[in-house]
Amino acid sequence: MGDPASASPPEPFRLIQQRIAELHWRWRTWKQLFVADEKRKYGLMRRATPMAFAVIQQALFDDVVLRVCKLVERPRGGSPRQRRENLVLERFIIEAEQRGDQRAADAREKLGELGGCAKQLQRLRNRCIAHEDFETATSPQLPDAVEYRTVDRAIQLAIETAQQLEDDESPYGYEWLIAPGDGEALLEALRRAEQGRSWRRTIAYLEGISEGDRRLENLPAKSPAGLDALLPSILDKAFKGEL
């Protein structure tokens, strides 16, 4: 088996395909937890650890927003004195244009749609996630909310942009990232834990009833002897009129 440290890194375009697949998986997990069948899931999560799930909801959403925004950045960034290359979709469109690849025009059109869709996400990133904008933070009005359908559309456009540039003979499965566990797996674990707690409470209750039944079963065996001992005294007091 080869040394992992000596393995060659993936091709750059393969890397961005992986980034998009990871983005899709994270967003699907967020929706599984916080969108579909929302009322039932919120009840389950509130009964478990409400604050922890509130943190997960916000942190995962912010992470997805940042990942979408990174895909539409310029190919080169940094200060004027030290420019650095970015792993972004436009980089590969430029390379396709330089090769004379006819698919580059369709890819650039998709990227333009993605850029327009991502503007709201970039505004949220700049004002609330990557920076703490003073005016936004001190305003009595909350910043405009980003609908999850906007994120849905942005991720779909990112997939379609990359698909314009990939080899037709080996399409990449962006929506089929294999990862151990997702939102549904977490919810199922919570349901099982809650059912376990419910069963333990039920068993404890039934054991308490059984213990009470055993005590009641012992009473008839003791009562006749006790009554026989008290009977002469009771009769004596009755004849004397002391009852």
Contacts in CASP RR format, 6 or more apart in sequence:
PFRMAT RR
TARGET T0000
AUTHOR 0000-0000-0000
METHOD contacts of the structure
MODEL  1
MGDPASASPPEPFRLIQQRIAELHWRWRTWKQLFVADEKRKYGLMRRATP
MAFAVIQQALFDDVVLRVCKLVERPRGGSPRQRRENLVLERFIIEAEQRG
DQRAADAREKLGELGGCAKQLQRLRNRCIAHEDFETATSPQLPDAVEYRT
VDRAIQLAIETAQQLEDDESPYGYEWLIAPGDGEALLEALRRAEQGRSWR
RTIAYLEGISEGDRRLENLPAKSPAGLDALLPSILDKAFKGEL
9 15 0 8 1.000
10 18 0 8 1.000
12 87 0 8 1.000
12 91 0 8 1.000
12 92 0 8 1.000
13 92 0 8 1.000
13 165 0 8 1.000
13 166 0 8 1.000
15 87 0 8 1.000
16 71 0 8 1.000
16 87 0 8 1.000
16 88 0 8 1.000
16 89 0 8 1.000
16 92 0 8 1.000
16 162 0 8 1.000
17 162 0 8 1.000
17 166 0 8 1.000
17 172 0 8 1.000
17 174 0 8 1.000
19 67 0 8 1.000
19 70 0 8 1.000
19 71 0 8 1.000
19 87 0 8 1.000
20 71 0 8 1.000
20 155 0 8 1.000
20 158 0 8 1.000
20 159 0 8 1.000
20 162 0 8 1.000
20 174 0 8 1.000
21 172 0 8 1.000
21 173 0 8 1.000
21 174 0 8 1.000
21 175 0 8 1.000
21 176 0 8 1.000
21 177 0 8 1.000
22 67 0 8 1.000
22 177 0 8 1.000
23 64 0 8 1.000
23 67 0 8 1.000
23 68 0 8 1.000
23 71 0 8 1.000
23 155 0 8 1.000
23 158 0 8 1.000
24 155 0 8 1.000
24 159 0 8 1.000
24 174 0 8 1.000
24 175 0 8 1.000
24 177 0 8 1.000
25 177 0 8 1.000
25 179 0 8 1.000
25 182 0 8 1.000
26 60 0 8 1.000
26 63 0 8 1.000
26 64 0 8 1.000
26 67 0 8 1.000
27 64 0 8 1.000
27 151 0 8 1.000
27 152 0 8 1.000
27 155 0 8 1.000
28 182 0 8 1.000
29 60 0 8 1.000
29 182 0 8 1.000
29 183 0 8 1.000
30 57 0 8 1.000
30 60 0 8 1.000
30 61 0 8 1.000
30 64 0 8 1.000
31 148 0 8 1.000
32 182 0 8 1.000
32 183 0 8 1.000
32 184 0 8 1.000
32 187 0 8 1.000
33 41 0 8 1.000
33 45 0 8 1.000
33 53 0 8 1.000
33 56 0 8 1.000
33 57 0 8 1.000
33 60 0 8 1.000
33 183 0 8 1.000
33 186 0 8 1.000
33 187 0 8 1.000
34 41 0 8 1.000
34 57 0 8 1.000
35 148 0 8 1.000
41 187 0 8 1.000
44 187 0 8 1.000
44 190 0 8 1.000
44 191 0 8 1.000
44 194 0 8 1.000
45 53 0 8 1.000
45 190 0 8 1.000
46 53 0 8 1.000
47 194 0 8 1.000
48 190 0 8 1.000
48 193 0 8 1.000
48 194 0 8 1.000
62 129 0 8 1.000
64 151 0 8 1.000
65 121 0 8 1.000
65 124 0 8 1.000
65 125 0 8 1.000
65 129 0 8 1.000
65 146 0 8 1.000
65 151 0 8 1.000
66 125 0 8 1.000
66 129 0 8 1.000
66 130 0 8 1.000
68 118 0 8 1.000
68 121 0 8 1.000
68 151 0 8 1.000
68 154 0 8 1.000
68 155 0 8 1.000
68 158 0 8 1.000
69 118 0 8 1.000
69 121 0 8 1.000
69 122 0 8 1.000
69 125 0 8 1.000
70 86 0 8 1.000
70 88 0 8 1.000
71 88 0 8 1.000
71 89 0 8 1.000
71 114 0 8 1.000
71 118 0 8 1.000
71 158 0 8 1.000
72 88 0 8 1.000
72 89 0 8 1.000
72 90 0 8 1.000
72 111 0 8 1.000
72 114 0 8 1.000
72 115 0 8 1.000
72 118 0 8 1.000
72 122 0 8 1.000
73 86 0 8 1.000
73 88 0 8 1.000
74 86 0 8 1.000
74 88 0 8 1.000
74 90 0 8 1.000
75 85 0 8 1.000
75 86 0 8 1.000
75 88 0 8 1.000
75 90 0 8 1.000
75 91 0 8 1.000
75 94 0 8 1.000
76 83 0 8 1.000
76 84 0 8 1.000
76 85 0 8 1.000
76 86 0 8 1.000
77 83 0 8 1.000
77 84 0 8 1.000
77 85 0 8 1.000
77 86 0 8 1.000
78 84 0 8 1.000
85 91 0 8 1.000
89 107 0 8 1.000
89 111 0 8 1.000
89 114 0 8 1.000
89 158 0 8 1.000
89 161 0 8 1.000
89 162 0 8 1.000
90 111 0 8 1.000
92 107 0 8 1.000
92 165 0 8 1.000
93 104 0 8 1.000
93 107 0 8 1.000
93 108 0 8 1.000
93 111 0 8 1.000
93 161 0 8 1.000
93 165 0 8 1.000
96 103 0 8 1.000
96 104 0 8 1.000
96 107 0 8 1.000
96 165 0 8 1.000
97 104 0 8 1.000
97 108 0 8 1.000
101 165 0 8 1.000
103 164 0 8 1.000
103 165 0 8 1.000
104 164 0 8 1.000
104 165 0 8 1.000
106 164 0 8 1.000
107 161 0 8 1.000
107 164 0 8 1.000
107 165 0 8 1.000
110 157 0 8 1.000
110 160 0 8 1.000
110 161 0 8 1.000
110 164 0 8 1.000
111 161 0 8 1.000
113 157 0 8 1.000
114 154 0 8 1.000
114 157 0 8 1.000
114 158 0 8 1.000
114 161 0 8 1.000
117 150 0 8 1.000
117 153 0 8 1.000
117 154 0 8 1.000
117 157 0 8 1.000
118 154 0 8 1.000
120 144 0 8 1.000
120 146 0 8 1.000
120 150 0 8 1.000
121 146 0 8 1.000
121 150 0 8 1.000
121 151 0 8 1.000
121 154 0 8 1.000
123 144 0 8 1.000
124 143 0 8 1.000
124 146 0 8 1.000
126 133 0 8 1.000
127 133 0 8 1.000
127 136 0 8 1.000
127 143 0 8 1.000
128 136 0 8 1.000
128 143 0 8 1.000
136 143 0 8 1.000
159 174 0 8 1.000
159 175 0 8 1.000
162 172 0 8 1.000
162 174 0 8 1.000
163 171 0 8 1.000
163 172 0 8 1.000
166 172 0 8 1.000
234 243 0 8 1.000
237 243 0 8 1.000
END
